Amino acid sequence: MKQIFSFLLLLAAAYTGFAQNAYTPGFSYQRSSARQNDPLRKKEDSLMRQFREKGLEWPAKYVYIRSFKFDSQLEVWVKSEKEKPYQLFKTYKVCAMAGTLGPKRMEGDYQVPEGFYYINEFNPRSVYHLSLGLNYPNASDRFLSDAIQPGGDIYIHGSCVTTGCIPITDGQIEELFVLASNARALGQDFIPVHIFPVRFNVKRSVDYLNRYVRDFADYSYLTNSMREVFYYFEKNKQLPVIMVNGRGSYVLDAEVRKSLPYADRKGDAPAVVKKERKKVAFDEQEIPNTVQKLPEFPGGAKAFRDYLKKLNKDLAPYLNEDQHTAYVLVEFIISKEGKVINPHILKGGNDQLNEYLLDALEEMPDWQPAMRDKKNVPMKLKQTILIEADKKTDAPSV
């Protein structure tokens, strides 16, 4: 699909001069102050010992941090050379969490951001013991968040309290502060911090995310792109170049996406979990061959057209990247009581889209049933439902 980027901004994994001035001035003073601080000096001694025990090279010249909101974990990955793969140093427990799944979009929403960030501030005198600031709002957030009050002041910090940050224990933030300070002093201008909604390779977490996304369809754009980055790193232990397109969505380089397994490129990994749907016992011989009055959606034909338009809008994000349009043929029965029963897909769509479509059909309001000889009778209907990407935004590309 042809994509026109109105701006391309390399984020955490790109080694360019983008936003270097965001780093707090006087870093050399911060680092020297940290080294003169006895607890941090002792923490550095402890880190050196831990690195030796894990067979890691000290000091780490490159640090990568990734956090998982639902799983309440923060991982620290390190390496000594740019071309080498990252190695996991430690996983910390995130000891408090504000908000729910989903990105931060405005000041005061108590949400922890989701997306791709980097450390832009080192604060050794934080009221939360120590803190590492993140560059929220980033390029994507500035496009998609509240234009006047997007919020800010997002940190990884100590003290185990939060209203939208990522808190860990004081001992853990001391370790992380020393690691990040060393890497910054050794030349890592952009220390990436990726905040994911869930671990995409943990079924319980993904099941929760899938249920959540069903209620917030637009959220799938972000989760699909984050899933791709997660699996790229899982496969390569290196970070891809991440860009932001003209709609504020994160995108990976086309060549990078080709390197991912097919399911991961499509944003379907792990596999879509299909519901066990109960089939209502019904004798289809009760359906007459002809009727005097067809079933009617509540509100009539116009209301049904509006319902189909809403389905199109809600389900468009679940089109595969190579699908601009899907014609999904569905079949369901309107019972003589007007209930929609036993909907199923005859053809079209894809696994994820079809699951959400069946959810919608099962929740369809009661119809006016068909009539024959002045009596309500059941009837089977077939309906083609058009799912089309929004031409203005060229959805569903991430």
Secondary structure, DSSP 8 states (H G I E B T S, - for coil): -----S-----TT--S-TTGGGS-S-HHHHHHHHHHSHHHHHHHHHHHHHHHHHT--SS-SEEEEEEETTTTEEEEEEESSTTS--EEEEEEE-----S-SS---STTS-----EEEEEEEEETT-TTSSEEEE--S-HHHHHHS-SS------EEESTT--SSSEE--HHHHHHHHHHHHHHHHTT-S--EEEEESS-TT-HHHHHHHHHHHHH-TTHHHHHHHHHHHHHHHHHHSS---EEE-TTS-EEE-HHHHHHS-HHHHTT--S-------------GGGS-S--SB--B-TTHHHHHHHHHHHHHHHHGGGS-TT-SEEEEEEEEEE-TT--EEEEEEEE-S-HHHHHHHHHHHHT----B-EEETTEEE-EEEEEEEEEE--TTTTTT--
